[in-house]
Amino acid sequence: MRISEIGKMTCPVARAVNVVGDPWTLMIIRELFLGSRRFDQFESYLGLSPRLLSARMRSLASAGIVARTLYQERPKRYEYRLTKKGLDLWPVIMALRAWGDRWEEWPAGPPTTLRHRGCGEVTAIEVHCAACGEQMGPGDVVVEQSPAALAERNALARGETLLEAG
């Protein structure tokens, strides 16, 4: 399969990766959650070339993840803010942060902590069942694939392309 076909798969993970799977895109989203809004802030904090940063910002805007708002007329300058679609990436960024905290070495201690605004305590993000509230891990769920997803997986396993599978 070509990388350009990932976004056409009958799989929510594949389609999400197609939009936000690039490392620089995820780092830009992290910066947005940390409060960066302006192009020069992203450039400074990420060390990204203006050309690459512009391309990623255009991609995020066209995907509806960020909204670009003019804040200065001469010269034209824009501010970037997460849309509702972008804000929905918060659990993804928090999961990556938790994984990095757990599996990377931090001799001086973890680089960040999460403090709950409501109670003021240091906290962690956990996955809970939306129905009963019980904490869940990978062994606590069964993934049930739709007939379309199963047909596509079987076709790909037979060596067919997505066009042939669809």
Order of alpha helices (4+ residues) and beta strands (2+ residues): alpha-alpha-alpha-alpha-beta-beta-alpha-alpha-beta-beta-alpha-alpha
